[in-house]
Amino acid sequence: MTTPPWSGDLAARQAALVAALVAGGPLPPGFAPAPVAAARRALLRKRAGDVARHWPLLAAGLGAEWPATFAGWAAGRPTNGSLRDGWDLARELRNRGALPPLGAEELATRDATGRYDGRTAPRPRRLPAVARAGGAVAVQVAGRVRLLRPADR
């Protein structure tokens, strides 16, 4: 079976459309801007919901600001999966001093239970660990995590 001559062009056009929808890429020729923008917003809302399921305290801590905060952060980034997206967003908010207390507690707990360098998939920690974020302190020993100090409210 031979590959049709147009299949490479179709694959390139599809990749350009996906990049425009989820990674902040330019609008490919031949597509109307309004429907693509609407689809982009819908995909960001769906992605925000997926991340909120993995990071419920972060989303709750941001409250009504969660959708806009997440959309602003994610608009030009392809997804790395909901868990990693939430971890990356929480760390960025921490670095900017904008991490809410509930999010700080959740980030400290995640950092105590897993190793995540921002590039590779998170791995569980095997040894005792202490993690801090936004005033929250969490400790993990023998697979159990305790929040030693909650974040400043």
C-alpha positions in Angstrom: 0.0 0.0 0.0 1.4 3.4 -0.9 0.9 6.6 1.0 -1.2 9.2 -0.8 0.8 12.3 -1.9 -1.4 14.7 0.1 -1.0 12.8 3.4 2.2 14.7 4.5 0.5 18.0 3.7 -2.6 17.0 5.7 -0.5 15.9 8.6 1.4 19.2 8.6 -1.9 21.2 8.5 -3.3 19.1 11.3 -0.2 19.7 13.4 -0.4 23.4 12.8 -4.0 23.5 13.8 -3.3 21.6 17.0 -0.4 24.0 17.8 -2.8 26.9 17.3 -5.4 25.4 19.6 -3.3 24.1 22.5 0.2 25.6 22.3 -0.3 29.2 21.3 0.8 28.7 17.7 -0.2 31.0 14.9 -3.5 30.5 13.1 -2.9 28.3 10.1 -4.1 29.6 6.7 -7.6 28.7 5.7 -9.1 28.7 9.1 -11.5 31.4 10.4 -10.1 33.1 13.5 -13.4 33.3 15.6 -14.2 29.5 15.6 -10.5 28.6 16.3 -10.4 31.1 19.2 -13.7 29.7 20.6 -12.3 26.1 20.4 -9.0 27.3 22.0 -11.0 28.8 25.0 -13.1 25.7 25.3 -10.0 23.5 25.4 -8.4 25.8 28.0 -11.6 25.5 30.2 -11.5 21.7 29.8 -7.8 21.6 30.7 -8.4 23.9 33.7 -11.0 21.4 34.9 -8.7 18.5 34.5 -5.9 20.3 36.5 -8.4 21.3 39.2 -9.3 17.6 39.7 -5.6 16.9 40.4 -5.0 20.1 42.4 -8.3 20.8 44.1 -6.8 22.9 46.9 -4.9 25.1 44.5 -8.1 25.7 42.4 -10.2 26.3 45.6 -7.6 28.7 47.0 -7.8 30.8 43.8 -11.6 30.6 43.8 -13.3 32.6 41.1 -9.8 33.6 39.8 -8.9 30.0 39.0 -10.2 29.9 35.3 -8.5 33.2 34.4 -5.3 32.4 36.3 -5.0 29.0 34.7 -5.9 30.2 31.2 -3.4 33.1 31.4 -0.6 30.6 32.5 -1.6 27.8 30.0 -2.4 29.9 26.9 1.0 29.5 25.3 2.0 26.2 26.8 1.3 22.7 25.5 0.1 20.4 28.2 2.4 18.0 30.1 -0.6 16.3 31.8 -2.9 17.6 34.5 -0.7 16.6 37.4 2.5 18.3 35.9 0.6 21.3 34.7 -0.8 22.0 38.2 2.7 21.4 39.7 4.2 23.9 37.3 1.5 26.5 37.8 1.8 26.2 41.6 5.5 26.6 41.5 5.2 29.7 39.2 2.6 31.2 41.5 4.9 30.5 44.5 7.8 32.2 42.8 5.6 35.3 42.0 4.3 35.4 45.6 0.8 34.8 44.4 0.2 31.2 45.7 -2.9 31.1 47.9 -2.5 29.3 51.3 -4.5 26.2 50.3 -2.3 25.9 47.2 0.8 26.3 49.3 -0.2 23.4 51.5 -1.0 21.3 48.6 2.3 22.1 46.9 4.3 21.4 50.1 2.5 18.0 50.4 3.2 17.2 46.7 6.9 18.2 47.0 7.2 16.0 50.2 5.7 12.9 48.5 7.2 13.2 45.0 10.3 14.4 43.1 9.5 16.6 40.1 12.1 18.6 38.3 9.8 20.3 35.8 11.1 18.3 32.9 10.5 14.6 33.6 7.5 12.7 35.1 7.2 13.0 38.9 8.5 10.0 40.9 7.6 9.0 44.4 10.1 9.8 47.2 11.4 6.8 49.0 13.3 8.6 51.8 12.0 11.0 54.4 11.5 14.5 53.0 10.5 17.9 54.2 9.0 20.5 51.8 8.1 24.1 52.3 5.8 26.4 50.2 4.3 29.7 51.1 4.8 29.1 54.9 3.4 25.6 54.8 5.7 22.8 55.9 5.0 19.1 55.1 7.0 16.1 56.1 6.9 12.6 54.6 8.2 9.6 56.5 7.5 6.0 55.6 5.0 7.0 52.9 2.9 9.1 55.3 2.6 12.8 54.9 1.9 15.2 57.7 1.4 19.0 57.4 3.5 20.3 60.2 2.6 23.9 59.7 -0.2 25.3 57.6 0.4 28.2 55.3 -0.1 31.8 56.6 -3.6 32.9 56.1 
